Amino acid sequence: MEQPRRIVVIGGVAGGATFASKARRCCPDAEIEIYDQDEFISYAGCGLPYFVGGFAPNWRKLLARLPAQFESKQNIHVFLRHRVNSIDAENKSIRVADLEGVSESSIAYDKLVIATGAFPFVPSLPGRDLQGFFVMRSMTQALELKSFIDLEAPNRVVIVGAGSIGMEMCEAFDRLGMEVHLVELMDQVMPGLDADMASGISGHLEEKGVVLHLATKVEGIEGKERVQRVVTSQGELEADLVFVCVGIRPNSGLAEKAGVTLGEKGAIRVDDAMRTNVPDILACGDCAVTRNIITGGEVWIPLGDTARKQGRVAAETVSGGPASFPGVTGTFILKTFDLAAGKTGLSLKEAADAGLEADSIEFEDSALPRYYRGGGKMKVRMSVEKQTGRVLGAQIVGDYTASVDKRLDVFATTIKAGMTASDLTSLDLSYAPPFSEAVDFPIVAGNLAEARIMGKECTCSLEGLED
């Protein structure tokens, strides 16, 4: 396959920047251009809450690579503040508006990669145009939020949305000395977790002084020029700052207008090689769908690490090499104050929705031997397919010091490998008292699943655990 001479990328954050860097290695002679309407590309979007909260005070350290570095080190041309208005798939060109010069031009391509990401969903609330109302998806928005906090010194913030970003921002705003109120339409925080698993997070937030308003709908925002209060279904909340994080949507409108087929949740439908239905147009990152490894079904699970992996596959495809992205298990983890929570794979409800007959086991214990100080506690829930014993998913909530990530990654790897509960029982995991019990959580989970779901004798030996 002849390699392309001109490769054009729309969007330059996780997926787009990774694609361009990999494409330069795969296609050393190609002309590569990135167009992005923002002021920044190639930055750590997941680090934005930590910048705002002061954990990472120098925002420049969140920038992975500057446009000048793309140019000097990789001969990749970056055009910031350039918005792509349309794609002409038939003539293989795009119309680009220079937002600084207010001019528009036509740019030809041999291969086009759409990496436009996702945008924050903003409900049509009265008062959302008031000063002090913020969403945060980009570096620019994070800088605007931080500037407002530094200049206005708000005392009370209302966070709307209790997902992962809401959890992280509770800690960030608290660290900045604000009184934090968290409003969530559902009757639990972290709707992605089972309710009883999430209850531990709610209790921890309240211990840290966060005021929860669950099963509460935001109806509007009031104030004169700037935010003063939030009107909810349960009454009014005084506020100096309102931060909305109720979800994101795939930025796929440009692709759809060009005849690209959309899939789950309106994201761009791609095959395993990141190709769309339109010849010579690929997509990757938060604007594109992927596949659930467990069910084989199409899903939209926008995560930064997935975007980077898809970007690499797209670059291999563009160069003519064999490439395939196998899909995801939807693994995520977060930290809020002194707690960590994460999930991989399917919950029982999700398994049932996929037509799988499953059951689950759960247990809670110390992360380290009781004679060794520290470590904290963890609560684990693992779902297993009844007939085969195949591990389908896991959820963990525990102390931040308890290495929740280590155990969650074991479960994620188990699911990816198609392993069973019986396979877990014989894992050869690292052990020493400062790190874990001799029989660690994933092995215990396998033992319990064998006993309670598969009907085998339990051989677990974690102290204090009931068979």
C-alpha positions as CSV (number, residue, x, y, z in Angstrom):
1,M,0.0,0.0,0.0
2,E,1.3,3.4,-1.0
3,Q,1.7,5.7,2.0
4,P,-0.2,9.0,2.0
5,R,1.5,12.2,1.1
6,R,-0.7,14.6,3.1
7,I,-2.3,13.6,6.4
8,V,-4.6,16.1,8.1
9,V,-5.7,15.8,11.7
10,I,-8.7,17.6,13.2
11,G,-8.1,17.9,16.9
12,G,-4.9,17.7,18.8
13,V,-5.4,16.5,22.4
14,A,-5.0,12.9,23.4
15,G,-6.2,11.0,20.3
16,G,-5.1,13.5,17.7
17,A,-1.6,14.3,19.2
18,T,-0.8,10.6,19.7
19,F,-1.9,9.8,16.2
20,A,0.2,12.5,14.7
21,S,3.3,11.5,16.6
22,K,2.9,7.8,15.7
23,A,2.0,8.7,12.1
24,R,5.3,10.5,11.7
25,R,7.2,7.4,12.7
26,C,5.1,5.2,10.4
27,C,5.0,7.7,7.5
28,P,8.4,9.5,7.6
29,D,7.9,11.3,4.3
30,A,4.3,12.5,4.7
31,E,3.2,16.1,5.3
32,I,1.3,16.1,8.6
33,E,-0.9,18.9,9.8
34,I,-3.0,19.3,13.0
35,Y,-5.9,21.8,13.1
36,D,-7.4,22.7,16.5
37,Q,-9.7,25.6,17.4
38,D,-8.4,25.9,20.9
39,E,-5.3,27.6,22.2
40,F,-3.7,24.5,23.5
41,I,-3.1,20.9,22.3
42,S,-1.4,17.8,23.6
43,Y,-2.1,18.3,27.3
44,A,-3.1,16.1,30.2
45,G,-6.9,16.7,30.4
46,C,-7.2,14.4,33.3
47,G,-4.9,16.6,35.3
48,L,-7.1,19.7,35.1
49,P,-8.9,19.2,38.4
50,Y,-5.6,18.8,40.1
51,F,-4.3,22.1,38.6
52,V,-7.4,23.9,39.7
53,G,-7.1,22.5,43.2
54,G,-3.5,23.4,43.6
55,F,-2.1,19.9,43.5
56,A,-0.3,20.7,40.3
57,P,0.0,24.5,40.4
58,N,2.1,25.0,37.3
59,W,-0.4,24.4,34.4
60,R,2.5,24.4,31.9
61,K,3.6,21.1,33.3
62,L,0.3,19.6,32.0
63,L,1.4,20.4,28.4
64,A,2.9,17.2,27.0
65,R,4.3,18.9,23.9
66,L,4.2,22.5,22.5
67,P,3.3,23.3,18.9
68,A,6.9,24.4,18.3
69,Q,8.2,21.0,19.5
70,F,5.9,19.2,17.1
71,E,7.4,21.4,14.4
72,S,11.1,21.2,15.4
73,K,11.3,17.6,16.6
74,Q,8.8,15.8,14.3
75,N,8.1,18.2,11.4
76,I,4.4,18.2,12.3
77,H,2.7,21.5,11.5
78,V,0.2,22.7,14.1
79,F,-2.5,25.3,13.5
80,L,-4.1,26.6,16.7
81,R,-7.2,28.7,16.7
82,H,-8.2,27.2,13.4
83,R,-11.7,25.7,13.2
84,V,-12.7,23.2,10.6
85,N,-16.1,24.2,9.3
86,S,-16.7,21.4,6.8
87,I,-15.4,18.2,5.2
88,D,-15.7,17.6,1.5
89,A,-15.2,13.8,1.4
90,E,-15.8,13.6,-2.4
91,N,-13.0,16.1,-3.2
92,K,-10.9,15.1,-0.1
93,S,-10.6,18.6,1.4
94,I,-11.6,20.5,4.5
95,R,-12.7,24.2,4.9
96,V,-10.7,25.8,7.7
97,A,-11.4,29.2,9.4
98,D,-8.5,31.1,10.9
99,L,-10.2,32.4,14.1
100,E,-7.5,35.1,14.5
101,G,-7.5,36.4,11.0
102,V,-11.2,35.6,10.3
103,S,-10.3,34.0,7.0
104,E,-11.2,30.7,5.5
105,S,-9.3,28.4,3.2
106,S,-9.5,24.9,1.6
107,I,-7.0,22.3,2.7
108,A,-6.5,19.0,0.7
109,Y,-5.8,15.7,2.3
110,D,-4.9,12.1,1.3
111,K,-6.0,10.8,4.7
112,L,-8.1,12.6,7.3
113,V,-8.3,11.7,11.0
114,I,-11.1,13.1,13.0
115,A,-10.1,13.5,16.7
116,T,-12.5,16.2,17.8
117,G,-13.1,14.7,21.2
118,A,-16.1,15.5,23.3
119,F,-17.8,18.6,24.8
120,P,-19.4,19.1,28.2
121,F,-23.2,18.8,28.3
122,V,-24.7,22.0,29.6
123,P,-28.4,21.8,30.6
124,S,-30.5,24.7,29.3
125,L,-30.7,26.3,32.7
126,P,-31.8,29.9,33.4
127,G,-28.9,31.9,34.5
128,R,-26.1,29.8,32.9
129,D,-24.7,33.0,31.3
130,L,-24.0,34.6,34.7
131,Q,-20.4,35.2,35.9
132,G,-19.3,32.4,38.1
133,F,-20.9,29.6,36.0
134,F,-18.3,27.1,34.8
135,V,-17.8,23.8,33.0
136,M,-14.4,22.3,32.4
137,R,-13.3,20.2,29.5
138,S,-10.3,22.1,28.1
139,M,-7.2,23.8,29.3
140,T,-8.6,27.1,28.4
141,Q,-11.7,26.5,30.5
142,A,-9.5,25.4,33.4
143,L,-7.4,28.6,33.2
144,E,-10.6,30.7,33.2
145,L,-12.0,28.9,36.2
146,K,-8.7,29.2,38.1
147,S,-8.5,32.9,37.2
148,F,-12.0,33.5,38.6
149,I,-11.2,31.7,41.8
150,D,-7.9,33.7,42.3
151,L,-9.6,37.1,41.5
152,E,-13.0,36.6,43.2
153,A,-12.2,34.3,46.1
154,P,-15.5,32.5,46.2
155,N,-16.6,31.2,49.6
156,R,-19.3,28.7,48.5
157,V,-19.5,26.4,45.4
158,V,-22.3,24.3,44.2
159,I,-21.1,21.3,42.1
160,V,-23.8,19.9,39.8
161,G,-23.1,16.3,39.0
162,A,-21.7,13.5,41.2
163,G,-19.7,11.5,38.7
164,S,-15.9,11.2,38.6
165,I,-15.2,14.9,37.8
166,G,-17.6,15.9,40.5
167,M,-15.8,13.7,43.0
168,E,-12.4,15.1,42.1
169,M,-13.6,18.7,42.2
170,C,-15.2,18.3,45.7
171,E,-11.6,17.8,47.0
172,A,-10.2,20.5,44.7
173,F,-12.6,23.2,45.9
174,D,-12.4,22.1,49.5
175,R,-8.6,22.4,49.3
176,L,-9.1,26.0,48.2
177,G,-11.1,26.8,51.3
178,M,-14.7,26.8,49.9
179,E,-17.8,25.4,51.4
180,V,-18.8,22.6,49.0
181,H,-22.4,21.6,48.1
182,L,-22.8,18.7,45.7
183,V,-26.1,18.3,43.8
184,E,-27.0,15.1,42.0
185,L,-30.2,14.1,40.2
186,M,-29.8,10.4,41.1
187,D,-30.2,9.2,44.6
188,Q,-26.5,8.2,44.9
189,V,-23.1,9.6,44.1
190,M,-21.1,7.8,41.3
191,P,-24.0,6.4,39.3
192,G,-21.6,4.2,37.5
193,L,-21.1,2.1,40.7
194,D,-23.7,-0.1,42.5
195,A,-25.6,2.0,45.1
196,D,-24.3,0.2,48.1
197,M,-20.7,0.5,46.9
198,A,-21.2,4.2,46.3
199,S,-22.7,4.7,49.8
200,G,-19.2,4.5,51.3
201,I,-18.1,7.4,49.1
202,S,-21.2,9.5,50.2
203,G,-20.3,8.9,53.9
204,H,-16.7,9.9,53.3
205,L,-17.7,13.1,51.5
206,E,-19.9,14.1,54.4
207,E,-17.1,13.4,56.9
208,K,-15.0,15.8,54.9
209,G,-17.7,18.5,55.1
210,V,-19.2,18.2,51.7
211,V,-23.0,18.9,51.8
212,L,-24.8,16.3,49.7
213,H,-28.1,17.1,47.9
214,L,-29.1,13.7,46.3
215,A,-32.2,13.0,44.3
216,T,-32.3,16.8,43.6
217,K,-32.8,18.6,40.3
218,V,-31.3,21.9,39.5
219,E,-34.0,24.2,38.0
220,G,-32.1,27.4,37.5
221,I,-29.4,29.8,38.6
222,E,-30.1,33.3,39.9
223,G,-28.1,36.5,40.5
224,K,-27.4,40.0,39.2
225,E,-24.6,39.7,36.6
226,R,-22.9,37.0,38.7
227,V,-24.1,33.8,40.4
228,Q,-25.8,34.3,43.8
229,R,-27.9,31.2,44.3
230,V,-28.9,27.9,42.7
231,V,-32.6,27.0,42.6
232,T,-33.3,23.2,43.0
233,S,-36.3,21.0,43.5
234,Q,-35.4,20.9,47.2
235,G,-35.0,24.6,47.7
236,E,-32.4,27.3,47.1
237,L,-28.7,27.1,47.7
238,E,-26.5,30.2,48.1
239,A,-23.5,30.1,45.8
240,D,-20.6,32.2,44.6
241,L,-19.6,29.7,42.0
242,V,-21.4,27.0,40.1
243,F,-19.5,24.1,38.5
244,V,-21.5,21.8,36.2
245,C,-20.2,18.3,35.4
246,V,-23.2,16.3,34.3
247,G,-21.6,14.4,31.5
248,I,-20.1,14.9,28.0
249,R,-21.2,14.3,24.4
250,P,-19.2,13.2,21.4
251,N,-18.2,16.0,19.2
252,S,-19.3,14.3,16.0
253,G,-21.4,16.9,14.2
254,L,-18.7,17.8,11.7
255,A,-18.3,14.1,10.8
256,E,-22.0,13.5,10.4
257,K,-22.4,16.4,8.0
258,A,-19.7,14.8,5.9
259,G,-21.6,11.5,5.6
260,V,-19.8,9.6,8.3
261,T,-22.0,7.1,10.1
262,L,-22.6,7.6,13.8
263,G,-23.0,4.8,16.4
264,E,-23.6,4.5,20.1
265,K,-24.5,7.7,21.9
266,G,-23.9,9.6,18.6
267,A,-20.2,8.9,18.5
268,I,-18.4,8.2,15.2
269,R,-18.7,4.5,14.2
270,V,-15.3,3.0,13.4
271,D,-14.1,-0.5,12.8
272,D,-11.2,-2.1,14.8
273,A,-8.7,-0.3,12.6
274,M,-10.3,3.1,13.3
275,R,-11.7,3.5,9.7
276,T,-15.1,5.1,9.2
277,N,-17.6,4.3,6.4
278,V,-16.1,7.1,4.3
279,P,-13.0,6.2,2.4
280,D,-9.7,7.8,3.7
281,I,-11.4,9.2,6.8
282,L,-10.6,7.7,10.2
283,A,-11.5,8.7,13.7
284,C,-10.1,8.1,17.2
285,G,-10.5,9.3,20.8
286,D,-13.5,10.6,22.6
287,C,-15.5,11.3,19.4
288,A,-15.4,7.6,18.4
289,V,-17.0,4.4,19.5
290,T,-15.2,1.3,20.6
291,R,-16.1,-2.3,21.5
292,N,-16.9,-3.9,24.8
293,I,-14.4,-6.8,25.1
294,I,-16.8,-8.8,27.3
295,T,-20.1,-8.5,25.3
296,G,-18.6,-7.7,21.9
297,G,-21.1,-4.8,21.6
298,E,-20.5,-1.3,20.4
299,V,-20.0,1.2,23.3
300,W,-18.9,4.8,23.9
301,I,-16.6,5.0,26.9
302,P,-14.5,8.2,26.5
303,L,-11.2,7.9,28.4
304,G,-7.9,9.4,27.8
305,D,-5.9,6.2,27.8
306,T,-8.3,4.7,25.2
307,A,-7.9,7.8,23.0
308,R,-4.2,7.3,22.9
309,K,-4.4,3.7,22.1
310,Q,-6.9,4.4,19.3
311,G,-4.6,7.1,18.0
312,R,-1.7,4.6,17.6
313,V,-3.9,2.1,15.8
314,A,-5.2,4.8,13.4
315,A,-1.6,5.7,12.6
316,E,-0.7,2.1,11.8
317,T,-3.8,1.9,9.6
318,V,-2.9,5.0,7.7
319,S,0.6,3.7,7.0
320,G,-0.9,0.5,5.5
321,G,0.2,-1.7,8.4
322,P,-2.0,-4.3,10.1
323,A,-3.7,-2.7,13.1
324,S,-6.6,-3.5,15.4
325,F,-8.0,-2.1,18.6
326,P,-9.6,-4.9,20.5
327,G,-11.8,-2.8,22.7
328,V,-12.2,-1.9,26.4
329,T,-13.5,-3.2,29.7
330,G,-14.3,0.4,30.8
331,T,-11.8,0.5,33.6
332,F,-11.7,3.7,35.6
333,I,-10.5,4.9,39.0
334,L,-10.7,8.1,40.9
335,K,-9.5,9.7,44.2
336,T,-11.6,12.0,46.4
337,F,-10.1,13.1,49.6
338,D,-8.8,10.0,51.4
339,L,-10.8,7.5,49.3
340,A,-10.2,5.7,46.0
341,A,-13.0,4.1,44.0
342,G,-12.9,2.2,40.7
343,K,-14.6,-0.2,38.4
344,T,-13.8,-2.5,35.5
345,G,-16.1,-4.6,33.4
346,L,-19.8,-5.2,34.0
347,S,-21.9,-4.8,37.1
348,L,-24.7,-7.4,37.7
349,K,-27.3,-5.1,36.1
350,E,-25.0,-4.5,33.1
351,A,-24.4,-8.2,32.7
352,A,-28.2,-8.9,32.8
353,D,-28.8,-6.1,30.2
354,A,-26.3,-7.9,28.0
355,G,-28.1,-11.2,28.4
356,L,-25.6,-12.8,30.7
357,E,-26.6,-14.8,33.7
358,A,-24.3,-13.7,36.5
359,D,-23.9,-13.4,40.3
360,S,-21.6,-11.5,42.5
361,I,-19.6,-11.9,45.7
362,E,-18.5,-9.0,47.9
363,F,-16.3,-8.7,51.0
364,E,-14.4,-6.0,53.0
365,D,-11.1,-6.3,54.8
366,S,-7.8,-4.7,55.7
367,A,-5.4,-4.2,52.8
368,L,-2.4,-5.2,54.9
369,P,-2.0,-7.8,57.7
370,R,-3.4,-6.6,60.9
371,Y,0.0,-6.7,62.6
372,Y,1.4,-4.2,60.1
373,R,0.3,-0.6,60.6
374,G,-1.4,1.4,57.8
375,G,-2.8,0.2,54.5
376,G,-6.5,1.0,55.2
377,K,-9.5,-1.1,54.2
378,M,-11.1,-2.0,50.9
379,K,-14.5,-3.3,49.9
380,V,-14.6,-5.5,46.8
381,R,-17.4,-6.7,44.6
382,M,-16.8,-9.1,41.7
383,S,-19.3,-10.3,39.2
384,V,-19.0,-13.7,37.6
385,E,-20.9,-15.6,34.8
386,K,-22.7,-18.4,36.5
387,Q,-22.3,-21.1,33.9
388,T,-18.6,-20.7,33.1
389,G,-17.2,-18.9,36.1
390,R,-15.8,-16.2,33.7
391,V,-15.0,-13.0,35.6
392,L,-17.2,-10.2,34.2
393,G,-16.4,-7.2,36.4
394,A,-15.2,-5.7,39.7
395,Q,-15.8,-2.7,41.8
396,I,-13.5,-1.5,44.6
397,V,-13.9,1.3,47.1
398,G,-11.2,1.8,49.7
399,D,-8.7,4.0,51.5
400,Y,-6.4,5.9,49.1
401,T,-3.4,4.3,50.9
402,A,-4.8,0.8,50.2
403,S,-3.5,0.4,46.6
404,V,-6.9,0.1,45.1
405,D,-5.4,0.6,41.7
406,K,-3.2,-2.5,42.0
407,R,-6.1,-4.8,42.7
408,L,-8.4,-3.2,40.2
409,D,-5.7,-3.7,37.5
410,V,-5.5,-7.4,38.3
411,F,-9.2,-7.7,37.8
412,A,-9.0,-5.7,34.5
413,T,-6.3,-8.0,33.2
414,T,-8.3,-11.0,34.3
415,I,-11.3,-9.9,32.3
416,K,-9.2,-9.0,29.2
417,A,-7.7,-12.5,29.3
418,G,-11.1,-14.2,29.7
419,M,-10.0,-15.8,32.9
420,T,-12.4,-17.5,35.4
421,A,-12.8,-17.3,39.1
422,S,-10.8,-20.5,39.4
423,D,-8.0,-18.9,37.5
424,L,-7.9,-16.2,40.1
425,T,-7.3,-18.6,42.9
426,S,-3.9,-19.7,41.6
427,L,-2.5,-16.3,40.6
428,D,1.1,-15.8,41.7
429,L,0.9,-12.3,43.0
430,S,3.6,-10.3,44.7
431,Y,3.5,-10.5,48.5
432,A,5.2,-9.0,51.5
433,P,3.5,-7.7,54.7
434,P,4.1,-4.0,53.8
435,F,2.1,-4.5,50.5
436,S,-0.6,-7.1,51.1
437,E,-1.9,-10.2,52.8
438,A,-0.4,-13.5,51.7
439,V,-3.7,-14.3,50.0
440,D,-4.6,-11.0,48.3
441,F,-8.0,-9.6,47.4
442,P,-8.2,-11.0,43.8
443,I,-7.4,-14.5,45.0
444,V,-9.9,-14.3,47.8
445,A,-12.5,-13.1,45.3
446,G,-11.8,-16.1,43.2
447,N,-12.1,-18.5,46.2
448,L,-15.4,-16.9,47.3
449,A,-16.8,-17.0,43.8
450,E,-15.9,-20.7,43.5
451,A,-17.7,-21.4,46.8
452,R,-20.7,-19.2,46.5
453,I,-21.3,-19.3,42.7
454,M,-19.6,-22.4,41.4
455,G,-20.4,-24.6,44.4
456,K,-16.8,-25.6,45.2
457,E,-15.2,-25.7,48.6
458,C,-13.8,-22.4,49.7
459,T,-10.1,-22.4,50.5
460,C,-9.7,-18.7,51.2
461,S,-7.4,-17.8,54.1
462,L,-7.7,-14.0,54.5
463,E,-8.0,-13.5,58.2
464,G,-11.5,-12.6,59.5
465,L,-13.2,-13.6,56.3
466,E,-16.2,-15.9,56.5
467,D,-16.4,-18.8,54.0
